[in-house]
Amino acid sequence: MKLKRPPYPAVVGTAGYFFIQAGHRETAIEHAIQVIGEHAARARESFAGDPVMVELEAPMETWVIESLIQGAWPREYHEWEKATKNYFEGQHKRNGSSKPDWKAKIQSPSGAVSHVDRVRAQLMLFGASVSEAVFSKIDSQRLLINAAKHEDEYFATEQHYRTLVEAIAEFWNELAQQEEFTV
């Protein structure tokens, strides 16, 4: 089996399509951070004569951006999970094989099987690959997200979010280069 694009001009379900969707989410977060910064600047300006209000307002920008990142970070990973499921289900359909069983037992070096391991297994079925550096970034963020959700009080930084977004973009870019055109 090979990675295939749907017949031209269809793009839904391609690696490029999922790359663009991830880019739209990234742009939305960037715009939100910009709007928060502009609002905070106006608020500080309006409180210019009141040092108490300036001090109270100062941490608000950071807190609001932090709250945005706390939601955007795990969402981006979960969107990647959903997108990869859709992507590989489409690939199986274009190759005339049945949909993958995302809960089937597979081998994992660690023993515990993650979605990242399942994506690796799908890539092997299609004779495709994504660099280990990309998988390492995605998997390390997955582990941090799971720790934040289930174990510790963990606050992601904007850098965590950006690392994940960049790795997901690299993932889709690497796959797009391996898709064959179909007629």
N, C-alpha and C positions, 0 to 999 in steps of 0.2 A: 504494500500500500504506500501511496505517496500523498503528501499534502497537496491539495488542489484548490484552486479558486473556482467559484461558480462561473458559469458562462458569462461573458461580457454582455451587458454592462453591470451586472449584479455585483455588489460589493459586500452586502450584508453577510456576516459570517466569516469574513476573511480576517487575517491578522491585521491588515491595514485598517479595517473597520473598527476592531477592538482597540487598536492604537489611538484612533481618532476619538473614540468614546472616552478613553482614559484621559486624553488631552483636554477634552471639554471639561471634565471634572476638575482637572488641575487648574485650568483657566478660571473656573468658577471660584475655587478657593483663593487663587491669587487676587481676583477682583474683590472678594469678600475681605481679605486682609487689607487691601488698599482702602476700601470704604471705611473699615474700622479705623485705620490710621488717620484718614481725613476727618472723620467724626471726632476722634480724640483730640486732634489739633484744634478743631473749632471749639470743643468744650474747654480745653485749656485756655484758649484765647478769651472765651467768655468769662472765665474765672480769674482773669489776670490780676484784678485788684484784691482778691481774697486768697491769701496764702493757705488757709485751712482747706478750702475747696480745691485748690491746685494740688495739694498733697493727697487729698482723697481721690482726686481724678487720676493722678499719675499712674497708679497700678492697673487702672481699669482697662486700658488698651491691651496690656500684656495678658490680663486675665481673659478678656474676650477672645483674643487670638488663640490663647491656650485652649479655651473651650472649643473653639472651632476645630483646631487640630486634633483634639481628643476624639471628636466624632469623625473627622475626615480620614484619619489614619486607618482605623479598623475597617471603615467603609471601603476604602480603596482596596484593601486586601480581599475583602469579601466580594467585591465587584470582580476582582481578578479571578477568584474561584468560580464564580458564576460564568464569567466570560470564557474561561478555559473549558468548562463543561459544555457550554454551547458550541464552542469552536470544534472540539473533538467529536461531539455528536454529529455536527455538520460534516466533518471530514469522513467519518465512518459512512454517513449516508452517501456522500459523493463517491466513495470507494465501493459502494454496494455491500457493506458489512453492517452487522447489527450494532446498535448503540452500545457504548461501553457500560459495564456495571460498575458504578463509582463506589460501590461498597464491597466489591469482590476482594478476596484475600490476594495480596501481592507481597513479594519479598521486599524488605527494606533493611538497609545496613544497620539501622538503629533498633530494629524490632518493631517499634511503633510506626504505623503507616500514616503519613500526612497527605494532604492534598498535593503538596509539592511532589511527593513520591509518586502519586498516581499520574501526575502530569508527565513526569519523567518516563514512566512506563508507557504512556500513550505516545510520546515522542519516539520511543524505541520501536513501537509497532509501525510507525510511519517512516522509519529510517531517517528521522530528523533529529536535530540537536539544538540545544540552547547552551550557551557557555556556563560552566560551573560558577563563574563569578556572579552571573545574573541570578542563578538559582540560590547561591549562598546569600545574596542580599535579600531576596524574597523570603527565604526560609528563616533567616535571622529576624526579620521583621515579624514574620508569622509567630515565632516563639515569643517575642516581646509582647505582641498583641494578646496572645493567649495568656501570658503571665499577667498582663494588665487586667484582663477580663476575669480570670479565675483565681489568681493567687495573691498578687501584691497590689498595693496602691502604687501604680506606676503612671507617671505623666510623660507622655511623648513630647518630644521637642519638634519644632518645625523641621529640624534636620532629619528626624526619623521619618516624618512624612515625605520629605523630598527624596530621601534615599529610596523609599519604597516606590514612589512615583517614577523615579528615574529607572529603577530596575524593571518595573512593569513595561515602561516604554521600550527598553532594550529587549525585553522578552519578545514583545510583538514585532519589533523591527527584525530581530533575528529570524523569527518564523516567516515573516512576509517574504524574505529573500529566498526561502526554500519552497514556497508554493509554486506549483506548476499552473500554467494557464490551461483552461479547458475550453472547448468549443461547443 
